[in-house]
Amino acid sequence: MSINAETKQNVVKEFHLHEKDTGSADVQIAILTERIKNLSGHFQIHKKDNHSKRGFMALINKRKRLLNYLRRTDIARYQGIIQRLGLRK
């Protein structure tokens, strides 16, 4: 259900702001999005897994808070990350 180290490294390389960046809002949002995609696939198979749904909702809320922060602080980065990840309309 979680992402492996290789996938996480690829996501970090794609969304980092500078060479040693692993914790910026862009990277965190991208990693959370990857985890959310994996879990949504899990729920297609295991529809009654309510314990994991709680964690799933926590991931969605954390991503939402990070997106709101990015929208408040840097609208250009916000729009770029939304477009690159295919979130929203």
Backbone as ProteinMPNN parsed JSONL, in Angstrom:
{"seq_chain_A": "MSINAETKQNVVKEFHLHEKDTGSADVQIAILTERIKNLSGHFQIHKKDNHSKRGFMALINKRKRLLNYLRRTDIARYQGIIQRLGLRK", "coords_chain_A": {"N_chain_A": [[0.816, -1.193, 0.0], [2.0, 1.213, 0.625], [4.467, 3.314, -0.98], [7.368, 2.163, -2.753], [10.963, 2.525, -2.232], [12.335, 3.188, -4.58], [10.359, 4.245, -6.3], [9.645, 6.442, -4.78], [12.049, 7.914, -4.829], [12.131, 8.547, -7.564], [9.902, 10.221, -7.773], [10.711, 12.314, -6.111], [12.948, 13.242, -7.549], [11.655, 14.216, -9.798], [10.034, 16.332, -8.868], [11.566, 18.032, -7.261], [12.948, 21.143, -6.014], [15.541, 22.044, -5.863], [18.833, 20.54, -5.886], [19.237, 19.054, -3.435], [16.74, 18.876, -2.345], [14.208, 17.438, -0.529], [12.007, 17.789, 0.99], [10.253, 19.87, 0.378], [7.124, 21.594, -0.156], [6.128, 20.94, -2.666], [7.309, 18.451, -3.27], [6.373, 16.909, -1.125], [3.599, 16.958, -1.613], [3.514, 15.612, -4.059], [4.465, 13.063, -3.327], [2.502, 12.296, -1.479], [0.319, 12.22, -3.218], [1.003, 10.071, -4.866], [0.921, 7.987, -2.979], [-1.796, 8.111, -2.336], [-2.941, 7.374, -4.777], [-2.088, 4.702, -4.903], [-3.416, 3.62, -2.659], [-6.085, 4.043, -3.374], [-6.37, 2.233, -5.409], [-6.093, -0.088, -3.912], [-8.462, -0.013, -2.473], [-10.31, -0.581, -4.424], [-10.224, -3.288, -4.617], [-10.479, -4.197, -1.939], [-13.107, -3.43, -0.524], [-14.292, -3.138, 1.992], [-12.398, -2.355, 3.832], [-12.145, -0.616, 6.321], [-10.421, 0.354, 8.27], [-8.08, 1.079, 6.971], [-9.119, 3.091, 5.441], [-9.377, 5.228, 7.125], [-6.73, 6.118, 7.492], [-6.275, 6.747, 4.834], [-8.0, 8.918, 4.445], [-6.728, 10.701, 6.14], [-4.331, 11.113, 4.729], [-5.332, 12.403, 2.457], [-6.358, 14.736, 3.605], [-4.005, 15.882, 4.627], [-2.607, 16.392, 2.26], [-4.35, 18.254, 1.185], [-4.094, 20.376, 3.026], [-1.407, 21.07, 2.571], [-1.582, 21.879, -0.107], [-3.266, 24.1, 0.173], [-1.58, 25.75, 1.668], [0.459, 26.174, -0.216], [-0.988, 27.5, -2.174], [-1.59, 29.862, -0.826], [0.974, 30.969, -0.439], [2.567, 30.849, -2.829], [1.306, 31.231, -5.76], [1.923, 30.566, -8.406], [3.589, 28.283, -8.275], [1.74, 26.607, -7.076], [-0.263, 26.358, -9.079], [1.297, 25.156, -11.037], [2.006, 22.676, -9.842], [-0.494, 21.52, -9.519], [-1.259, 21.215, -12.17], [0.796, 19.516, -13.164], [0.416, 17.199, -11.663], [-2.131, 16.523, -12.288], [-4.361, 17.148, -10.783], [-7.519, 18.281, -9.603], [-9.672, 20.26, -11.774]], "CA_chain_A": [[0.0, 0.0, 0.0], [2.882, 2.373, 0.567], [5.305, 3.296, -2.172], [8.719, 1.669, -2.468], [12.009, 3.553, -2.205], [12.674, 3.587, -5.948], [9.282, 5.12, -6.762], [9.749, 7.684, -4.015], [13.191, 8.649, -5.376], [11.739, 9.091, -8.865], [8.993, 11.334, -7.521], [11.526, 13.407, -5.567], [13.733, 13.789, -8.652], [10.781, 14.93, -10.734], [9.383, 17.502, -8.292], [12.421, 18.803, -6.37], [13.216, 22.521, -6.394], [16.992, 22.094, -6.027], [19.451, 19.218, -5.868], [19.092, 18.322, -2.174], [15.381, 19.105, -1.85], [13.371, 16.254, -0.335], [10.908, 18.076, 1.896], [9.454, 21.04, 0.034], [5.7, 21.306, -0.287], [5.916, 20.291, -3.962], [7.71, 17.045, -3.147], [5.448, 16.251, -0.198], [2.319, 16.796, -2.3], [3.678, 14.564, -5.072], [4.569, 11.768, -2.644], [1.172, 11.978, -0.953], [-0.536, 11.869, -4.351], [1.369, 8.705, -5.266], [0.38, 7.082, -1.966], [-3.254, 8.124, -2.475], [-3.258, 6.554, -5.951], [-1.912, 3.295, -4.526], [-4.481, 3.214, -1.742], [-7.378, 3.991, -4.059], [-6.375, 0.937, -6.08], [-6.32, -1.083, -2.866], [-9.877, 0.014, -2.089], [-11.098, -1.2, -5.478], [-10.243, -4.723, -4.32], [-10.908, -4.415, -0.558], [-14.093, -2.368, -0.319], [-14.695, -3.008, 3.391], [-11.223, -2.1, 4.651], [-12.42, 0.68, 6.943], [-9.276, 0.813, 9.049], [-7.179, 1.773, 6.05], [-9.792, 4.296, 4.944], [-9.076, 6.312, 8.061], [-5.424, 6.615, 7.092], [-6.453, 7.315, 3.508], [-8.582, 10.247, 4.622], [-5.688, 11.541, 6.728], [-3.431, 11.495, 3.636], [-6.026, 13.38, 1.613], [-6.422, 16.0, 4.34], [-2.663, 16.457, 4.696], [-2.323, 16.95, 0.935], [-5.187, 19.446, 1.043], [-3.475, 21.451, 3.805], [-0.202, 21.505, 1.865], [-2.013, 22.625, -1.297], [-3.747, 25.407, 0.631], [-0.39, 26.526, 2.018], [1.134, 26.562, -1.447], [-1.84, 28.498, -2.842], [-1.441, 31.125, -0.1], [2.319, 31.528, -0.479], [3.127, 30.967, -4.182], [0.235, 30.767, -6.639], [2.486, 29.987, -9.63], [3.984, 26.909, -7.947], [0.494, 25.883, -6.83], [-0.876, 26.028, -10.358], [2.183, 24.214, -11.708], [1.92, 21.347, -9.234], [-1.832, 21.018, -9.837], [-1.253, 20.808, -13.575], [1.702, 18.379, -13.351], [-0.137, 15.992, -11.022], [-3.457, 16.234, -12.829], [-5.37, 17.301, -9.742], [-8.602, 19.23, -9.869], [-10.226, 20.299, -13.135]], "C_chain_A": [[0.86, 1.256, 0.0], [3.752, 2.256, -0.68], [6.701, 2.813, -1.813], [9.739, 2.788, -2.636], [12.341, 4.058, -3.608], [11.619, 4.546, -6.517], [9.365, 6.473, -6.07], [10.909, 8.537, -4.53], [12.847, 9.28, -6.717], [10.817, 10.291, -8.709], [9.772, 12.542, -7.013], [12.34, 14.058, -6.681], [12.883, 14.623, -9.596], [10.274, 16.257, -10.173], [10.273, 18.356, -7.399], [12.692, 20.208, -6.93], [14.708, 22.753, -6.605], [17.539, 20.701, -5.753], [19.18, 18.413, -4.594], [17.698, 18.461, -1.558], [14.626, 17.782, -1.746], [12.136, 16.568, 0.487], [10.091, 19.295, 1.565], [7.997, 20.623, -0.143], [5.412, 20.585, -1.598], [6.197, 18.791, -3.869], [6.742, 16.3, -2.236], [4.103, 15.987, -0.854], [2.408, 15.671, -3.323], [3.751, 13.179, -4.435], [3.206, 11.355, -2.086], [0.226, 11.566, -2.067], [-0.252, 10.448, -4.819], [0.813, 7.686, -4.267], [-1.141, 6.984, -2.058], [-3.683, 7.278, -3.672], [-3.139, 5.071, -5.625], [-3.051, 2.811, -3.628], [-5.837, 3.158, -2.436], [-7.492, 2.712, -4.878], [-6.638, -0.202, -5.108], [-7.803, -1.158, -2.512], [-10.793, -0.502, -3.194], [-11.254, -2.699, -5.201], [-10.869, -4.988, -2.952], [-11.864, -3.298, -0.148], [-14.43, -2.132, 1.157], [-13.527, -2.777, 4.339], [-11.337, -0.71, 5.284], [-11.254, 1.216, 7.748], [-8.286, 1.559, 8.161], [-7.808, 3.048, 5.507], [-9.543, 5.487, 5.859], [-7.726, 6.944, 7.722], [-5.467, 7.284, 5.731], [-7.012, 8.737, 3.602], [-7.573, 11.209, 5.25], [-4.701, 12.002, 5.663], [-4.061, 12.567, 2.755], [-6.072, 14.738, 2.31], [-5.062, 16.666, 4.448], [-2.284, 17.086, 3.363], [-3.117, 18.238, 0.721], [-4.598, 20.628, 1.805], [-2.222, 21.975, 3.122], [-0.549, 22.299, 0.607], [-2.533, 24.006, -0.922], [-2.582, 26.315, 1.017], [0.305, 27.04, 0.763], [0.328, 27.616, -2.196], [-1.71, 29.858, -2.163], [-0.093, 31.779, -0.36], [2.849, 31.762, -1.891], [2.144, 30.372, -5.185], [0.774, 30.118, -7.913], [2.918, 28.538, -9.396], [2.755, 26.043, -7.716], [-0.134, 25.441, -8.145], [-0.027, 25.033, -11.132], [2.052, 22.805, -11.164], [0.556, 20.718, -9.515], [-1.856, 20.473, -11.259], [-0.383, 19.555, -13.776], [1.14, 17.089, -12.766], [-1.512, 15.629, -11.553], [-4.547, 16.278, -11.772], [-6.378, 18.366, -10.152], [-9.005, 19.219, -11.334], [-9.187, 20.595, -14.17]], "O_chain_A": [[0.467, 2.268, -0.58], [3.766, 1.221, -1.347], [7.166, 3.029, -0.694], [9.411, 3.869, -3.124], [12.601, 5.247, -3.788], [11.964, 5.546, -7.146], [9.178, 7.517, -6.695], [10.77, 9.754, -4.656], [13.227, 10.42, -6.983], [10.945, 11.272, -9.441], [9.519, 13.669, -7.439], [12.42, 15.285, -6.756], [13.349, 15.628, -10.132], [10.1, 17.213, -10.929], [9.787, 19.328, -6.821], [12.669, 20.429, -8.14], [15.096, 23.572, -7.438], [16.783, 19.787, -5.425], [18.919, 17.212, -4.67], [17.512, 18.187, -0.372], [14.429, 17.089, -2.744], [11.288, 15.694, 0.668], [9.294, 19.731, 2.394], [7.688, 19.437, -0.265], [4.546, 19.711, -1.644], [5.407, 17.971, -4.338], [6.337, 15.18, -2.545], [3.524, 14.915, -0.675], [1.484, 14.866, -3.444], [3.163, 12.228, -4.949], [2.806, 10.197, -2.208], [-0.585, 10.659, -1.885], [-1.18, 9.703, -5.136], [0.296, 6.642, -4.665], [-1.71, 5.907, -1.881], [-4.672, 6.549, -3.596], [-3.989, 4.274, -6.023], [-3.581, 1.718, -3.824], [-6.657, 2.3, -2.109], [-8.585, 2.164, -5.027], [-7.326, -1.167, -5.442], [-8.335, -2.243, -2.279], [-11.948, -0.829, -2.924], [-12.285, -3.295, -5.513], [-11.692, -5.892, -2.81], [-11.46, -2.335, 0.503], [-14.817, -1.023, 1.526], [-13.666, -2.99, 5.543], [-10.702, 0.244, 4.834], [-11.117, 2.431, 7.891], [-7.719, 2.57, 8.576], [-7.095, 3.987, 5.15], [-9.505, 6.629, 5.401], [-7.604, 8.168, 7.673], [-4.776, 8.275, 5.5], [-6.543, 9.643, 2.913], [-7.565, 12.397, 4.929], [-4.271, 13.155, 5.682], [-3.396, 13.523, 2.357], [-5.85, 15.771, 1.678], [-4.969, 17.891, 4.37], [-1.712, 18.176, 3.324], [-2.607, 19.198, 0.142], [-4.595, 21.752, 1.303], [-1.99, 23.184, 3.092], [0.119, 23.284, 0.292], [-2.267, 24.98, -1.627], [-2.599, 27.51, 0.724], [0.692, 28.207, 0.693], [0.903, 28.528, -2.79], [-1.717, 30.891, -2.833], [-0.01, 33.0, -0.49], [3.514, 32.769, -2.134], [2.145, 29.166, -5.431], [0.142, 29.208, -8.448], [2.646, 27.666, -10.222], [2.729, 24.878, -8.113], [-0.495, 24.274, -8.302], [-0.564, 24.159, -11.812], [1.993, 21.843, -11.931], [0.465, 19.509, -9.727], [-2.406, 19.403, -11.517], [-0.789, 18.634, -14.485], [1.364, 16.008, -13.311], [-2.005, 14.532, -11.29], [-5.532, 15.543, -11.848], [-6.081, 19.242, -10.964], [-8.708, 18.266, -12.055], [-9.501, 20.66, -15.359]]}, "name": "protein", "num_of_chains": 1, "seq": "MSINAETKQNVVKEFHLHEKDTGSADVQIAILTERIKNLSGHFQIHKKDNHSKRGFMALINKRKRLLNYLRRTDIARYQGIIQRLGLRK"}
